[in-house]
Amino acid sequence: MPRNNQLTIHNLFQLFVGSECLVTTLTSIGFATLFFTGWILSISVHNIYNENCNERWIHLDTAELKNALHANVYGEHIAVKTVLNHLNAHFMDDNPSKALAFSFHGGPGTGKTLITKILVNHLYRQGFKSQFVHMVVASRYFSHRQTTDNKKIKLRKLIEDKTKQCGQSIFIFDEVDKLSPDLLNILKPYLDHHEHIDNIVYRKAIFIFLSNTAVPLVNKQLVDFWYDGKKRAEIDLKDLEFSMAKSAISTAGSGYYKSDLISHHLITAFVPFLPIEKEHVFDCIKLQLLAKRYYKDYMDIPVKTIEEIAEQLQFYPNETDKIFSG
């Protein structure tokens, strides 16, 4: 290269080095780097302290959940086993074929709400405070039996908006008996075997329905088993599941009456909550007394105190054989 050209390029470079253009360029690069670094840090801080739809915030520890259920739920071996098995299978599958749907059937005090609470508190790091946990109380949100278009729109919007926000959302429907069948049938597409609906995937969601519909049937069958000499621990899900589904779909006035969810086999499991026996009632009373801090240890609780509290409950099948409660 000729020397004149070298000087010219050198002079131009010296001029560029001393110019405001370079200062502006370097300053812009510095600000851009600083902005990008700050942006990355803000995302990291947001992910640490703000709930997100990921494994950090939604996670199943099967062993931990199992321990919690066995420590706090008495006499419901079918419910505990069924819930654990289906939850484990659902979370182990990265691409489940459909949403997980439990239908809990049992009388007051048998553990439907308790197991639901334990499940939520172990699945979601924020428990019931999680933005991905949705509780629908039929008598509050859908208080009248008549189904209106506004109610259908309201229910669809809830499911669609919340699942779009997080595919692993959970929807708990309490007092399903008080929903109209038409309204409950609105849920069918979201529980069915669809890859997606309008680009929203519902297959990782969880639905729990709390119901009293099949309680008379469950109670009667348990008493029949007892009369036949069959021990409570020997009763299995297969002994009750079909009859529960049949009872629910044929009970007029129930939200499940002629339900598409049942006739199309979209309920993953019908879970019976058996009437608890006296020994389980005593265990529950002890647990509550300790939880309320009336006593520090199981051994400190007088048997008479437990018996006096238990006497406030009704037991059956008869005055002589006061075996079951709930």
Secondary structure, 3 states (H helix, E strand, C coil): CCHHHHHHHHHHHHHHHCCHHHHHHHHHHHHHHHHHHHHHHHHHHHHHHCCCCCCCCECCCHHHHHHHHHHHCCCCHHHHHHHHHHHHHHHHCCCCCCCEEEEEEECCCCCHHHHHHHHHHHHECCHHHCCCEEEEEHHHHCCCCCCCHHHHHHHHHHHHHHHHHCCCCEEEEECHHHCCHHHHHHHHHHHCCCCCECCECCCCCEEEEEECCCHHHHHHHHHHHHHCCCCHHHCCHHHCHHHHHHHHHHCCCCCCCCCHHHHCCCCCEEEEECCEEHHHHHHHHHHHHHHCCCCCCHHHCCHHHHHHHHCCCCCEECCCCEEEEC
